Amino acid sequence: FMEHLASWGYVVVIVDETSAGLPNGNGFTTVYDWFIAGHAAGDWQADYADLSKIAIGGHSNGGVNATNVLINHPNDIDAIVYSAAYPSDNFLLPHDVSGYSGHVLSMSGSEDSDSQPADVKNGYDAFTAANCGVYVDFDGMGHGAFGDYDNTAQPVGTIGRADATSSIKHYVVSFLEYALRGSSIAVANLLLPSNRLT
């Protein structure tokens, strides 16, 4: 997914934080701080990255932990992408995203028993001040479809790997092309049924 996104000219930084704590693992924040500091110091980031257009996101627990960065830097993050994920609803450490005014893409799968569609939708609905929100529930998609891994406990779903991957690529790129670059073609890809994958 991220190689595809990079092919559209995005600088992509991947955080492998499969063991992060709920709901506020520090891996995303550490990488974000490193990236911003490197940019300020004139490292390679300064030549490629535009700090006025930053998106974050994650799959499952990765999305929960990405929300922590959003909470700590709401004015610096222009968009967030949830892949079978949502802000923490842990009653001890809930994420309050009601004041975030950026762009939100939230994707769930009808066959996902780990991040159930109703929970993903509730998390999406918590963004009451978002500038733009897109929620997609993919028919036949399981939890494993949102990542590039094989886990019998988290199946891809009846949609199959190829169609799941194509669908996710379509929505992530279209959403970011609109949210960060203002593309009218991307808006059509998001909103017009005739432009969506089947």
MIMARLO-617381 format. One record per residue (C-alpha): x, y, z; residue in three letters. Coordinates in steps of 0.1 Angstrom, whole numbers. Example, Ala and Ser with C-alpha at 12.3 -4.5 7.8 and 13.67 -1.06 7.14 Angstrom:
2
+-------+-------+-------+-----+
:  east : north :    up : res :
+-------+-------+-------+-----+
:   123 :   -45 :    78 : ALA :
:   137 :   -11 :    71 : SER :
+-------+-------+-------+-----+
***
This chain:
198
+-------+-------+-------+-----+
:  east : north :    up : res :
+-------+-------+-------+-----+
:     0 :     0 :     0 : PHE :
:    27 :    25 :    10 : MET :
:    49 :    17 :   -21 : GLU :
:    18 :    25 :   -42 : HIS :
:    13 :    58 :   -23 : LEU :
:    50 :    67 :   -27 : ALA :
:    46 :    62 :   -65 : SER :
:    23 :    91 :   -65 : TRP :
:    50 :   114 :   -51 : GLY :
:    44 :   111 :   -14 : TYR :
:    72 :   109 :    12 : VAL :
:    62 :    78 :    32 : VAL :
:    76 :    69 :    66 : VAL :
:    65 :    35 :    80 : ILE :
:    64 :    28 :   117 : VAL :
:    65 :    -9 :   125 : ASP :
:    49 :    -9 :   159 : GLU :
:    30 :   -41 :   162 : THR :
:    36 :   -44 :   199 : SER :
:    26 :    -8 :   209 : ALA :
:     6 :    -3 :   240 : GLY :
:   -30 :     8 :   240 : LEU :
:   -40 :    34 :   234 : PRO :
:    -9 :    56 :   234 : ASN :
:    22 :    37 :   223 : GLY :
:    51 :    62 :   218 : ASN :
:    65 :    48 :   185 : GLY :
:    45 :    71 :   163 : PHE :
:    52 :   102 :   184 : THR :
:    89 :    94 :   185 : THR :
:    91 :    90 :   147 : VAL :
:    70 :   121 :   141 : TYR :
:    93 :   141 :   164 : ASP :
:   124 :   127 :   146 : TRP :
:   110 :   136 :   112 : PHE :
:   102 :   172 :   122 : ILE :
:   136 :   177 :   139 : ALA :
:   154 :   163 :   109 : GLY :
:   135 :   186 :    86 : HIS :
:   144 :   216 :   107 : ALA :
:   180 :   205 :   107 : ALA :
:   182 :   203 :    69 : GLY :
:   183 :   165 :    67 : ASP :
:   170 :   147 :    36 : TRP :
:   134 :   154 :    47 : GLN :
:   139 :   191 :    40 : ALA :
:   145 :   184 :     3 : ASP :
:   115 :   162 :    -2 : TYR :
:    88 :   167 :    24 : ALA :
:    63 :   195 :    27 : ASP :
:    54 :   201 :    63 : LEU :
:    23 :   220 :    54 : SER :
:     8 :   188 :    41 : LYS :
:    11 :   159 :    66 : ILE :
:   -11 :   128 :    68 : ALA :
:    -8 :   100 :    93 : ILE :
:   -26 :    68 :    97 : GLY :
:   -25 :    31 :   106 : GLY :
:   -40 :    -3 :   105 : HIS :
:   -57 :   -17 :   136 : SER :
:   -37 :    -8 :   167 : ASN :
:   -15 :    14 :   144 : GLY :
:   -45 :    36 :   138 : GLY :
:   -51 :    39 :   175 : VAL :
:   -15 :    50 :   181 : ASN :
:   -15 :    74 :   152 : ALA :
:   -44 :    91 :   169 : THR :
:   -21 :   100 :   198 : ASN :
:     0 :   120 :   174 : VAL :
:   -31 :   137 :   161 : LEU :
:   -42 :   146 :   196 : ILE :
:    -8 :   160 :   204 : ASN :
:    -4 :   180 :   171 : HIS :
:   -39 :   187 :   159 : PRO :
:   -29 :   218 :   140 : ASN :
:     0 :   201 :   122 : ASP :
:   -17 :   170 :   109 : ILE :
:   -38 :   177 :    78 : ASP :
:   -53 :   142 :    74 : ALA :
:   -56 :   109 :    91 : ILE :
:   -64 :    75 :    75 : VAL :
:   -78 :    46 :    96 : TYR :
:   -76 :    11 :    82 : SER :
:   -98 :   -11 :   103 : ALA :
:   -90 :    12 :   132 : ALA :
:  -105 :    40 :   152 : TYR :
:   -96 :    64 :   181 : PRO :
:   -93 :    48 :   215 : SER :
:  -126 :    43 :   233 : ASP :
:  -109 :    29 :   264 : ASN :
:  -128 :    45 :   293 : PHE :
:   -95 :    52 :   312 : LEU :
:   -77 :    68 :   282 : LEU :
:  -102 :    78 :   256 : PRO :
:   -91 :    99 :   226 : HIS :
:  -111 :   131 :   222 : ASP :
:  -110 :   139 :   185 : VAL :
:  -142 :   161 :   184 : SER :
:  -122 :   193 :   179 : GLY :
:  -100 :   180 :   150 : TYR :
:  -107 :   201 :   119 : SER :
:   -87 :   183 :    93 : GLY :
:   -96 :   154 :    69 : HIS :
:  -106 :   119 :    80 : VAL :
:  -107 :    87 :    60 : LEU :
:  -120 :    57 :    79 : SER :
:  -122 :    22 :    63 : MET :
:  -138 :    -9 :    77 : SER :
:  -146 :   -44 :    64 : GLY :
:  -180 :   -62 :    67 : SER :
:  -162 :   -94 :    76 : GLU :
:  -139 :   -79 :   102 : ASP :
:  -144 :   -94 :   137 : SER :
:  -113 :   -76 :   152 : ASP :
:  -123 :   -40 :   143 : SER :
:  -160 :   -44 :   138 : GLN :
:  -176 :   -20 :   113 : PRO :
:  -199 :    -5 :   140 : ALA :
:  -169 :     4 :   162 : ASP :
:  -150 :    19 :   132 : VAL :
:  -181 :    39 :   123 : LYS :
:  -185 :    51 :   159 : ASN :
:  -149 :    63 :   159 : GLY :
:  -154 :    80 :   126 : TYR :
:  -185 :    98 :   139 : ASP :
:  -165 :   111 :   168 : ALA :
:  -148 :   136 :   144 : PHE :
:  -176 :   161 :   146 : THR :
:  -156 :   191 :   135 : ALA :
:  -137 :   175 :   106 : ALA :
:  -133 :   195 :    74 : ASN :
:  -139 :   164 :    53 : CYS :
:  -149 :   129 :    63 : GLY :
:  -151 :    98 :    42 : VAL :
:  -162 :    65 :    57 : TYR :
:  -161 :    33 :    36 : VAL :
:  -172 :    -2 :    46 : ASP :
:  -159 :   -28 :    21 : PHE :
:  -182 :   -57 :    15 : ASP :
:  -165 :   -90 :    21 : GLY :
:  -133 :   -76 :    36 : MET :
:  -117 :   -90 :    68 : GLY :
:   -92 :   -75 :    91 : HIS :
:   -62 :   -91 :    73 : GLY :
:   -71 :   -73 :    41 : ALA :
:   -59 :   -40 :    54 : PHE :
:   -23 :   -52 :    59 : GLY :
:     2 :   -72 :    39 : ASP :
:     4 :  -102 :    61 : TYR :
:   -11 :  -137 :    65 : ASP :
:   -27 :  -146 :    98 : ASN :
:   -54 :  -173 :    99 : THR :
:   -69 :  -155 :   129 : ALA :
:   -73 :  -123 :   108 : GLN :
:   -84 :  -135 :    73 : PRO :
:   -85 :  -113 :    42 : VAL :
:  -122 :  -121 :    37 : GLY :
:  -143 :  -133 :     7 : THR :
:  -133 :  -102 :   -13 : ILE :
:   -99 :  -118 :   -19 : GLY :
:   -64 :  -102 :   -16 : ARG :
:   -62 :   -87 :   -51 : ALA :
:   -96 :   -69 :   -49 : ASP :
:   -90 :   -58 :   -14 : ALA :
:   -57 :   -43 :   -22 : THR :
:   -70 :   -25 :   -53 : SER :
:   -99 :   -11 :   -33 : SER :
:   -77 :     2 :    -5 : ILE :
:   -52 :    17 :   -29 : LYS :
:   -80 :    35 :   -48 : HIS :
:   -95 :    51 :   -17 : TYR :
:   -63 :    60 :     1 : VAL :
:   -47 :    77 :   -29 : VAL :
:   -80 :    94 :   -40 : SER :
:   -85 :   107 :    -4 : PHE :
:   -50 :   121 :     0 : LEU :
:   -50 :   135 :   -35 : GLU :
:   -81 :   155 :   -25 : TYR :
:   -72 :   163 :    11 : ALA :
:   -35 :   173 :     5 : LEU :
:   -36 :   184 :   -32 : ARG :
:   -71 :   195 :   -38 : GLY :
:   -76 :   173 :   -69 : SER :
:  -111 :   174 :   -84 : SER :
:  -104 :   141 :  -101 : ILE :
:   -98 :   126 :   -67 : ALA :
:  -131 :   140 :   -54 : VAL :
:  -149 :   123 :   -83 : ALA :
:  -131 :    90 :   -75 : ASN :
:  -143 :    92 :   -40 : LEU :
:  -179 :   103 :   -46 : LEU :
:  -191 :    92 :   -80 : LEU :
:  -203 :    56 :   -81 : PRO :
:  -192 :    53 :  -117 : SER :
:  -156 :    61 :  -107 : ASN :
:  -154 :    35 :   -79 : ARG :
:  -140 :     0 :   -83 : LEU :
:  -165 :   -28 :   -84 : THR :
+-------+-------+-------+-----+
***
